[in-house]
Amino acid sequence: MALPRGLPVVDHHCHLSPRGEGVGAARRFASAGGTHLFLTTQNYSASAPLSLSEYQDQFDTTVSLARQIREEAGVVVYPVVAPYPVDLITAFSAIGAERALELHLAALDLAGRFFRERKAVALGEVGRPHFPVSAEVSEAVEKAFNHAFEVARESDCPLVVHSADLDAAGFGELAGRAAEAGVPPERVVKHYARERLGPPDRHAVTPSYLARRELFREVLRDPGPWFLETDFLDDPARPGAVLDLATIPRRVASLLRDRPDEADRLWVPFSESVEKVYRFRPEVAGGPQR
């Protein structure tokens, strides 16, 4: 069975680097049937930025790489930018607690400006380190996370959250934080969700599921919004990690082969959920939108 006409094939969260496969990985994604990527910024040098100008360079690199991929691989790319939560730890050691937090808040403001200037479609990744940190770092992390919600409210943009795995209570805490900040909970996306939670346990927060085979099959019948991602790292030292960039179009091909009656369910992560969270629909040239 062929893909439903007009249906995009979307990887909601990946990283690409000029020092990795970069455009080559996007070409593999396109060759496998992928059409759209959400490209999340990353540190492109050996250490985290220690100045706002370095964050400006990092975000500009992400936007430039997105443009290059569109031109050379024919893939539509949506940049997502923000200072990575773990950057605070590096900055604490290098420039001290006060300056590190000031830098992180300024970088979040810069990411908000990128969204308002339509250079990016969301703030991400924001949130918390996925491992234990000192009380001093944790306090700064929470201040930065609060500020991310403030920027999201002021800029009217989605937030892509990095954190350890969350249970129902963790999703509830995110929903409560969103409500307090005045951000719609469905516009808060928990990136790298590795287990399915039913809609009541998600508290209206949107999960972005890692596209492992069994999890893909498990979540396919869920109502939206939800996404699929590879969190591809484009790290030459870890080829294929977390999942290879061609994984999602391959999952789609497998579904069309083995369970073609469920193909229409793909509208949920690839189109309907994008519209609900990001307020636009990915379009495929020459195909009608559902």
N, C-alpha and C positions, 0 to 999 in steps of 0.2 A: 504493500500500500504506500502511496505517496504521501508526503507531508501535506496537511490541510493547506489549501491555497491561501497565501498571504500571511501564514504563521511565521514569525521570526523564531530563531533559535538563539537563546540568550544565556551567556554566562554572567551571573550577577556580580561576581567578585573575583578579580584576578590581579596579579601584578606582572608587569613586564618592564624590562630594563634595557637601556641602550648597551649595557655591558653583558647582557645575556642573549637569549634568542631574539628577543624584541619582535620586530616585524615578522621574522621567520616563524615564530610560534603562532602569530596571528594568521599567517598563511596556512599553517597546518589546521588551525581551527576552521578557517573558511573552506578548505578542501574537504573536511569531514562533514560540512553542512552548516557550520555556525555562521551567524549573521551579525550579532551584536554583542559587544563586550562592555561591562562596567569596569573601567581601569582605575584601580585604587593606587594612589601615590605610595612611594616607599623611599627609603634612604638609598640614594644611588652611589654614595661614597662609603668609605670604610667605617665612618662613625656618624652619629646623629648630628643634625645641624646645631650650631651653637650661636647663631645670630639670625635675625629676621631676614637678612639678605640671603642667607643660605636656604632658608625655607622658601623664599621667593624663587630662587634658582631651582629648587626641587619641584615646586608646583609647576613652574614654567616648563620644566623638562617633561613632566607628565602630560601637560597639555600639548606640547610639541610632539611627543611620541604618539599621542592619540591622533593628531593630524596626519602624521606620517603613515600610521597604520591604515587610516581611511584611504589615503591616496595610493598606497602601494599594495595593500592587501584587500581592499574593497570591503572592509569590515567597518560597521558603524561603531564608534567608540564614545563612551560617556565617561569623562574624567570625574574622579571623586578625590578630594584633597582635604587634608588636615594633618596636624602634627601627631605622630604615632604616640600613644600613651606611654610606651616604654622609653621614649626619648627623654622623659623627665628624669629617669634614673641616671642616664649618661650625663645630662646637663647638671644635675645635683653635684656630681663628683667633679665636673670640670669648671663650673662657674658659680657654684654655691646655690643654696636653696632659694633665696629671694629672687636672684636674677633668673634662675631656671624657671620658676613659676611665671615671672613677668614675661619671659620669652615665649613660654607655651601659650599664655593667654593672648599675646600679640599674634602668634601664629594662627590661633583659632580665628581671631578677627580677620586676618589675611585670608584664610580659607572662606570665611563668610563673604568677603569682597569678591573672591573668585566666583562664588555662586551668583552673587548679584550681577556680576558682569557677564554671566552666562558662559564662563569658561569651565565651570564644573556643575554637576547636577546634585551634589550632596556633600556634606561634611563627613569625612571618614578617613581612617578609622579613628574614632574617639572612644573614650571609656577608661578601662582599667587594665593594668598588667595582668596576665593570666597566671601569675605566680606570686607567692608572698613577697611583700616589700616592708620596709621599716615603717614605723608609725609616722615619722616625719614625711616620708615620701607619700604614704597613703593619704595623709591630710592634704597634701598638694594635689594629688590625683583627684580627690573629690572636689576640690575647688575648681580644677580645670574641667572636670566633667560637668559641673554645674554651669560653668561658663559656656561650654559647648551647647547646652540646652538653651541658654540665653541667646547665643548667636543664631541657633536654629529658629527660635521664635521671632527674633528681629528680622531675619532674612527670609523667613517662611520657607525653610528648606528641610529635607530629610537628614537624619543622622544615621550613620552606619557604625554600630557599636562593636568594639573589641573587648572581650572579657573572657574569663574562665567559663566553662560550661554552666548553663543556667537551668534550674528546675522551675517548677511553676511559681515558687516564691520569688525566684530571681526575675522571672518575667513580670511578676506583679510589682516588684520594686521598680523596674524600668517604667512600667505603665504609670505608677504613682509619681515618679520623678517627672515624666512627661506632662502629666496632668497639672502638677504644681507649676511647671514652667510655661504652661499654655501651648504645648506642642501636641498635636494629635498623635495618639499612641501608635497608630498604624504607620506613621512616618518615622518611627524609630525601628531600625532594622537590626536584629541580632545576627551579625555575621558569624559564620562557622558554627551553625547549629548542627550537632552530630546525632541528636536523637529527636524523634517525633514527639511533640506534645500536641494534644488535642486542642481545638480552638478555645475552650474555657480556660485551659491552663496557660495559654499564651497571653491572656489579658489584653487582646487586641494589638499587641506588639507583633511585628512581622518577622518571622524567622527566614533566614537565608540558609537553606540546607546544603550541607556538603553532599555532592552528587555521587555518593557511593551507591553501588548497584542495589543493595537491599533497601537502603533508606529511600532511594528514588522510587522504588516500587511501593513502599509503605506510605509515602506521603501523597502519591499521585491522586488519590481520591479526596484529599482534603479541600475544603473551601479556602479561597484566598483571603487575604494576600499571603503569599509565600514565594520564595525564589529558590533557584538552584545555582550553586557556585562550585568552582574547583579550588579557589584560593591558590591558584598556580603561582609559584614564587619566582620563576625564571632565574633560579640560582644554579650556576654551573656546578657547584659543589653538591647540589641535591637535585639531579635531573628528574623531572616528572613530579616533584613535590609541589603542593600537597597532593593534588591530582593533576594529571596532564591536561593541558588546555583543550585537547580534542575530546575530552571525556563526555561532555554534555551532548554534543552532536552524535557521538557514538551511542549514548544511552537512548537518544531519540530514535536512531536507526534500529536499535534492538527492539524498542517498543513497537515500532511500525511493523517489524517482522513478526514478533511473537504475540502481540496483543493489539492489533490494529484498531479494534473497537474502542480503545481508550485514548486514541490519538487526540481527540478533541479536548481531553483534560489538560493538554499542554498549553492551551490558551491561558490557563490560570497563571502559571509562573512566568510565561514569556510575554504576555500582553496585558491581561487584566490587572495583575498585581502591580506591574510597572505603572499603569495609569493611576491606580489608587494611591500608590506611595509617592511617585515622582510627578504625577499629573501630566504625563504625555504617554503616547503609545509608540513603541518601536514599529517602524514601518518597513515593509519589504517591497522593493521596487516591483511594480507590475502586478501586485496582489492586493485584493480587497481586504479591508480590516473587518474583523468580526464585530 
